[in-house]
């Protein structure tokens, strides 16, 4: 599903080039989950943005399914993001002017894949039935993140990217949201790449790796 090979990325700063990724190799099999860990500033979010097609590699390649992101135009990447991946963020990023039901359907409608039956299943399994007519500001953090998970999975994407999705939640709510996400993933063709700082959360996924000094290591090789 995902192949990252020899990826380099640096940024220009007043002090000169800042190397963030130095030959990253990473793979994620179809229908599997992978936790990406590492200290603050290790480049986890940078790698996630590259995999999401939100930024460009300096060198190396990223392939998702049959698509080479480093060979795609900006227009192709924008269309690919709308149709082929799901994104879940720490800050929820729901659309404040839309009610829960419309937030849930938003990504699927953009992708041209809205399925009322699947949406109804998501609503039931995420426990959102009594919240559909509320706005995001009327929800707790855990409720907002459940909506965000449902929105990301509504189009049944091949790849779900989650950047610290439980970082703003307490431990009990984190466990609840993660379990719901993993349960739903088992019923879809979706693979999961999650950035997390929590070893406890990471242990729930199929594999764990660590980003250290610009390279990816197995979790037990730090």
Secondary structure, DSSP 8 states (H G I E B T S, - for coil): -EEEEEEEEEEEETTEEEEEEEEEEEEE-TT-EEEEE--TTSSHHHHHHHHTTSS--SEEEEEETTEEGGG--HHHHHHHHHHHEEEEETT----TTSBHHHHHHHHHHHHT---HHHHHHHHHHTT-TTTTTSBGGGS-HHHHHHHHHHHHHTT--SEEEEESTTTTS-HHHHHHHHHHHHHHHTTSS-EEEEE-S-HHHHTTSSEEEEEETTEEEEGGG-
